Each structure stands twice: as C-alpha cells, then as structure tokens.
Amino acid sequence: MKNLLKKGLSRQQIPLWRQFIQWGFLVWCVFLGVQFGLFVRYFESGGQTAYYPRPPGVEAFLPIGALVSFKAWLLAGHFDPVHPAALVLFLTFLGLALLSKKSFCSWICPVGALEEGLWKAGHRLFGRNYRIWTWLDVGLRFIKYALLLFFAKLILLDMPLMAIGGFMAAPYWAIADVKMLHFFTGMSTLSLTVIALLSVLSVFYKNFWCRYLCPYGALLGLLSAVSPLKVRRRRELCSDCGTCSRVCPARIDVQHKTSVTSVECSACLTCVGACPQEGALAVRLPLWKRSLPSWGFALVVLLLFSAGVASGMLTGHWETSLTHLDYQRLIPLAGKLGH
C-alpha cells in the first residue's frame, strides 16, 4: 500500500493528477452552469418551475466586468456588492499567477482542459500535432496581448470613475451573468461557427486559443514572470536528452534554461513528469536547492484557490446583494437589455 501511494504521488504521475484536477473543475463549472440555468428558468417561467439557489461561482465567467469592479475597488475602495464573487475570483487568479506561475491555465481553467483534450485527441487520430512557423507563431501570439491592451486601455485608462459607477449601477450589469448564460444557450450562427473553427484549429495545433487569443492568459502570463515558484533545472544532473523541450505544450526550450521564466509557461509540470533524470527538473524557490514535490505544487495551487474563495465568503464578498424581487423584475427583461 505504501509503495502504491508513493508511486501515485511520484512526479511521473503528477501530470495525470493535474488533468484529473482540471477536468474536475470543468465538471464543477458545468454543474454550476446547469444550476444557474435552472435558477434563471424559475424566473423566466414566472415561478412555474422548481426554484434552485443561484451559485455565485458562475461569476468567474465575467472577467471584463471584474476588471471594471477591480478599478472601482482600487480607486474608490468600493467592493461591488452586485457581483462580488467576480472580483474575488479575479483577485484569486491574479494571486495564483503572482505566486505559482500561470497555474490557473493548466490546473483550473475549464477552457484549458477542453483545449488540451482537443489537441490530444488530434494526436491520437493523426499521430501528431502541427507547428506553426516560428515567425508566424510570434506574430499570432501578439494578438492576445493586443486584446489585453485594448481592454486595459478601455477600462483602466479611459473609463472614468463616474462612468464605472454608472455601469455598476445599471440593470445590464445586474444581470450580466444571465446575458452570459443566454450567450451559451442561444448561440448565433456566427458564434457557433467561430467556436467550431477554434475547436478544429485546436485539434491540429496545441492550445490554439490559449496560445494566441486569450487575453486573460496574457495577463496572468505577464504577472507570472515574478512568481517565486518556477520549474528550475540543475545542470549537473541534466543529461541533455531534450525530452523536456519536446514534451512542453508551450514549446519552451526547457533543456537550455536554468529556470523557466517564460510567460508562456503554465506550470503544467509535463516536463518535470517526463524528465528521466531524478532531480534534474523540479519546482523550486529561488536560491533554494530543496525541490518542492510535484504533489506539493498541486497542493499549493489548490490551497491558494481555496483561500481566495474562503476569504470572499468570510468577508461577506461572495453572495450578491440582489434580492428575489430584483431578479423577478430584471430577468424577464434580459432579452431587451443591451440591444
């Protein structure tokens, strides 16, 4: 039993545990989505269907609104009571990036789980994944930073505090989560076409959306540059076999790095699990020779995420201030707001 446990927690098995954790988050997100859908349906039906409580976790899908409320919190000390969980989760993901690389992308993000599933399915079907030419790869990667710059300028620089207050007090923001639900449940032909195209591209090219188009990932990647926890290589133990570089989904040349500082690194630990030399690759703090066990890094990620959510709950910044009557009035108007 002891040997079985040791084998299960070995660094070779950690990538499998990571996938298990990430797919667990995906299943949980689907569960929250279904519950929220039933909550909305109750009000849309005029109370004719069963009532289900609203899960605050769905606010994780409101990153743009969270950025607006983040600015309001910084400048005015106002913590948005309408969608407080959106800001709590946004701050939690920023904290994860600052302390544990871009671990949100490879350990928690449901889109990341789907992307990985698609390119692995493509590898199984076609025996390989394809690589975009280096010059084009660099150009395409700039898109996510351009999108990030657009939102940062629009909200953090150009949007005055008075406009932010107006936005956060508007009915549209109150039911932004309902509008988000309607986007998924009633997709237009254009939306379905774009998603289908991105899915097909992700089958052939590893993490196409994450690598080239996700502004959220771009933000977390930039913050992750200062993370103390990084994959580090001990040259005296490395055999220079190149396995780490070949298996890296982010196409990082790990073999020739002393520490992986790239903003593309999501701390998926694929390289650590594939390394044939014990101790050559591991997650370590700077100036520390002692490595953090791979299972220890998984524990750090889960604890940081749990601490962020728990802090929101304990400080009263989790449940919305909107009442049953508010939803009764606003949800039937959702189709008209924003048009």
N, C-alpha and C positions, 0 to 999 in steps of 0.2 A: 504494500500500500504506500509506503514511504517513497519507494523508487518510482511508483506510478505518479505520485504527486510531484516529485522532483522533475520528472520528465514533462509533465503537463505544464509546469511553470518555467521550463527551460527557455532560453532565448529563441531557440528554433521554433517554438510553438507560439510565441507572442504575436506574430502577425495573424495567426488564426484566431487568437483571443481578441485582437483588435477588430477583426472583421465581425466576430460574434457580438462585441460590444456595439459597434457601429450599426449593424443590422438590427440589434435590439432597440437602439434609438429610433431607427426607421419605423419599426413595428409600433413603437410607442407613439410616434408622430401620427401614424395612420389611425391609431386608436383615438388620439385626441381630436383628429380631424373628423372622425365619424361622430364622436360625442358632441363636438361643436355643431356639426351639421344637424344633429337631432335637436340640439338647443335652438338653433335658428328655425328649424322646421316647426317647432312648437308655436313660435310667434307668427310665422307666416301662415299657419293654419288657423290662427285665431284661438289657439288653445285646444284644438280638436285632437292633437296627438299627445303622446306622453311627454312629460317635461323631464329634461336632463340638465344638470347644472353645467354652467359654462366653464370650460377648462382654461385657465389663464395661460397655459403653455403655448396656445396657438399664436400668441403674440410674438413668438420667435420669428414668425413669417412677416413681420412688419419692420424690417431693418431701416427703411427710409424714414418712416415715422419715428423710429427710435433715435435716429440721428438728429431729428428736429428736437425731440424732447431732451436729448443729451445737451444740445446747445442751450436750451432753456434752463436746464439744471445748472450748467456751468456759469451762465451769466446772471441768472436771477435766483438761483437756489430753489427753483420750483420743480418739484418731482411730480411729473404728470400723474394725476390720480385716475385718468380715464383708461390708459393702457400702461400701468406701472410695470407689469411683467416684461413688456417690450424693452424698456430701458434697463431693467435688472438683467435680463438675458444678454443684451447688447454689452453691458459693462462686464458681465461674466466672461463673454467670449473675448473681449479685449484683454482681460486679465489672464486668460488662458494663453493668449499669444505672447504676452509680455513675460510669462513665467515658464511656459512649456512649449515653445515654438508654435507652429501653426497646427497644433494638435486637434483643434476643433474640426478642421477639414477632414482629417483621416480617422478620427475616433468618434465623432459625434454627428457631423453633418449628414442628414439623410440623402442629400443630393450627391455628396461624395460617395456614399455607399452604392447608389444606383449607377453612378459613373464607373466605379470600379467593377461592378457586376457586368456592365456592358462590354468594357474592353477585355475582360477575362473571358466572357462568352465569345467575343470575336476571336480571341487567341485560340480557343478550343475549336471553333468552327473552321478557321482558315489557317491555323498553325502558326500564326504570327500576328503582331500588330505593326502598323506602319509608322514611319517617322517623317515629319515634315522637314523640308530642307532647313538647315540652320539659319540662313538669312531670313527666310520667311517665318520661321519659328520665333525669332527675336521680334520681328515686326508684329506678329499676331499677339504676342504676349503684352505688347504695349497697349492693346485695346482695353484690357481690364483696368490698367492704370489711368487711361484716358476717361473711362467711365467713372472711376473713383474720383478723379479730379473734377469731373463735371458735377457730381453730387456734392462734393466737398465745397466747391465754389458756390454752387446754387444755394446751399443751406448754411454752411459755416461762415461764408464770407458775405454773400449778397442778401441773405434773408434777415431783415431787421427784427429786433425783439418784439416789436408791436405786431408784425406780421406772423411771427411764431405764436404769439398769444392768440391771435385770431384763428389761426389754423387749428390749434389745440382745443379751442372752444367751439369749433364748427361741428355740425352734425356729421359731416363726412368723416372726420377723424374718429368720432364716437363709434361709427360702425365700419371703420376701415377693415376690421377683421372679417366682417360679414361680406364686404366687397371682395376681399381676398378669397373667401370661400366660393363666392359666385364665379370668380375667375376660373377656379378649378372645376367646378361642377357644370359650368356652361361655357366652355371654351369656344371661341370663334374658330372659323376655318383657318384663319391666319395663325392663330396661336397654336393650334394643333399641328399645322404644317411646320412651324418653326421648331416646336418641341420634337417632332418626328425627325426633322433634319439634324438637329443636335444629337439626338439619340443614335442615328445612323453613323454620324461622324465619330461618336464616342465608341462605337463598336470597332472601328478601324484605328483610331488614334487615342492613346491613353489619356483619359481625363480631359477631353477636349474643352468642355465648358469651364472646368476649374482652372485649366492652364491658361486659357486665352480670354475668357469673357467675364469671369466672376469678380465684380468689384469688391465684394465682401472679403473674398480670399486675398485680393490685392492689399486691402487694408490690414488684415491680420498678418500677412506676409511681411509687410513693412515693419510692423510692431515686433514681429518675432525675431528681427535682427538683433535685438538687445536681450533676448531671452538667455538666462544663465545656463539653462539645460539645453545641451546640444549633443548631437552624435559626434563623438571625437574618436580619432584613430591614433593608435600607438604604433609608431613606425617600427619600433624594434620587434613587435610581434606580427606585423603585417607581412604576408608572403607575396604581396603584389600580384595576386591571381586575377584581380579585376572583377571578381564576382559581384562585389558591392555596387560598382558602377553599372554593370549590365542589368541588374535587377531593379535599380532605382526607378520607380514610376515617374519621377520628376526629371529624369535624365541628368542628374547631377553626377559629376565625376568624383565620386566619393573616394576612389582609390588614391587620388593625389591631394586629398585635403587632410590637414591636421585636425580641423574642426569644421563641421558643415554649417556654414553661416548663410548659405543661400536663402533668399526669401521664398524660393520655390519649395524648400524642404517642409514637409508636413508632419515630420516626426512619426511616420508610419512604421518605422523600425524594420522595414523589409530588408534593408542592407544588413542590419545587425543580425537578423534571424538567418540570413543566407551566408554570412561570413564563416568560412571553415576553420579559422584560427581563433581559439578561445581567448577573449580579452582584447583582441585587436581592434574591434569596434564596439563601442558602448556609449550609453548616455552618461555624461559626466558634467559636473560643475567645473568652471574654470579653476585652474591651479590645483585641482583635486585629482589624485591618482586613483582613488577608490571609485569604482563604477557604480552607478545606480542599476540595480537589477531591472531587467526589461519589465517584469511584472510590477516592479516598484514604480516605473514610469506610468504604467497603466493606472495604478492606484493614485498617483499624483493627479492625473487628468480627471479621474472620477471624483476625487476629493475636492479639487478646485471647482468643478462644475457644481457639485452638491453644496459646497459652501456658498457659492454665489446665489443659488436658488433659495437656500435656507435663510440667508441674510435678508433677501427680499421679503420672505414670509414673516420673519421675526420682527422686521421693522415696519410692517404694515404696507409694504410696497409690492403687493402681489395681486390681490383681488381688485377688480375695477370698482370705481365709485358709482358707476351707472346702476340704476335700480331696475327692478322688474317693470315698473311703469315706463321707464326710459326706453327699454327695449321694445315694449309693447307699442310705443309710439313711433320709434325710429326704424325698426326692421322692415315693416311694410313699405317704407319709403326708400329702401335701399336701392331699388332699381332706378329711381328718379334722381338720386344724388350723384353728382359727378358727371352728369351729361350736359 
